[in-house]
Amino acid sequence: MSTIEPAKAHVELEHPHARPLTACHWDPLGRYVFFGAEDYGVHRFDVATKTAVPLMAHDSWVRGLGCSPSGEQLYSGGYDGRLVWWPAAAEKPEPIRVVDAHRGWIRELAVSPVGELVASCGNDNLVKLWNATDGSQVHEFSGHESHVYNVAFSPNGESLVSCDLHGKLKAWDLKSGKLQRDLGAAEALYLYDKSFLADIGGARCMNFRSDGNQVAVGGITKVTNAFAGIGEAVVVLVEAESGKVARQLEAKEKVHGTTWGIAHHSQGLWVGVAGGGGGGWLYFWNEEGEPQEIFKLKLKSPGRGMSLAADGLRVAVAHSDNHLRIYSLV
């Protein structure tokens, strides 16, 4: 793998769309970037031909996207509560399977490392585990007392971690279907606004460090107005075993926004995207050391989702200005 240089990050290509984007996900083979948009569609962008194909099966926005390790199947989860299986590379993709998975929004999904399981979470306070082959439900995990915002499989595939609106994290045992342990709360990710009588928080993005020792949860902190979503972007690093907060990653210059994407890079970095009233930024932090970024790239508009390519050389960002942009890191 080539050595990346954050300071050289730049737009490699951009694809305009008719509506603002809501999420994006790289195909593990690097052929496509799948993205959700406010037209309720999932769209497959072919990086080589620079063309897009729509995949229509949802009646609401799609935030959850994931692929099988082989790249043969795509999974999408929407605010309509549907979990959909797709043939990722078909000329004209049609749903393989549609499951009414949650009552209310599916906020996120994750695919297990070897691809046999799909996890989903949502506004019914539940985490569910699905058989990727036939769509049958394997487990239903209950215990969260608020909307579940995100899920992530450990790199060894033995457990699943979820985070809810209140920033509380739980680890689930995939074999027994029971709670493995409570990991406490990433308290920076939650606030009750007494002025507007409103909760604001949750893990808007979530990812494990490559060695499985930490899980990064990103969102918004130091909220001053829950109604307008005014606060600062933040990433909290939590020890996977103890639940202890190891570090909190922040920006040197505070800007209003939310962290909408986080990924661990094999070269010892965390890469994140933030977006909001302060604009859009692509951040790079060292996995150890100072909590402030080592480099940041100003984006053309707020990022609403981010995905690191399997080769680690490119980052895709779903933008609010109707564009998918791919950034080269070399």
C-alpha positions, 0 to 999 in steps of 0.5 A: 500500500502507498503511504498516504499524506493527509496534507495532499488530500484533494478532490479526485472526482465529483458526481453531481446529483439531483438532491442532497446526499445522506450517506455513502459506502465503498464497495469492498472491491473499489468498483463502486460507491453507493450513496443514499439521497433525499430522493429516497433512492440508493445510487450506485456510482461506477468509479471507472465510468463515472455513471450512476444507476438508481436502486429504488425500494425505499419510501424514505431516506437511507442512512444505512449501507453495507456490502458483503465482503465479496462485493456481491451483495449490497444491504440498505436500511432506511427511515421507512424501517425496511432492510433491503438486499440487492445484487450489487453489480447487476446491470439493473439491480432489483431487490433480492429481499425486503424485510420490514425490520424495525418499527420506525427508522433504521438508523444504521446497519453493519455487516460482519467481517466474514459476511454471514450476518447483518446487524441493524438498529433503530428508533424502536430501541432495538438491535437486530441480527439477520442471516445474510443468506436467507434474511431470517432473524437470528437475534433481537437485542433489547436493553437500550432505553432510547433510540439506537443510533449505530452498530459496529462488529468487532474486527474478530466478529465475536461481538457487536457494539451498539450506541443509543441516543444517550451515548450508552454503549452495549456489547452483545454476544453473537452466539448466545444472543445476550448482553455481553457487557455494558460499556457505560456512556460516551457522555460527551455525545448527549445533552438534554436541552432544558430550554427546548425540552429536547434530547440531542445526541447519539453516535452519528458514526461508529467504527472499531480500531483495526486491532479491535481495542477501541471503538470510535463514536462520533457525533455532536457535543457542547450543544447550545441549541438542540432545536437548531442542532448547534454544537461542536463535532466530536469523536470519543474513543472508548476502550472495547473491553472496559468501556473507559473513555480513552480519548476525545478527538476534537478540532483545534478551531471549534466549528459548529457541526456534527461528526458524520463519519469516522474510520481507522486507517491502517497507517495509524490515523483516524479519519473523520468528516464533519458537517453543519453550520460551520461548513464541512471538514475532513479531519485526520488525527493520530491514533495516539497522542494529542487530541487535536487533528494533525491536518484538516481539509476544508470541504465545499459543503458539509459532509453527511456521510463518509467511507474509506476505500479498502485500499486506504488511498481514497475517501468518499464523502456524501455532501449536502450540496447534491454531490458525491466527492471522492478525495485522494489521500496521496 
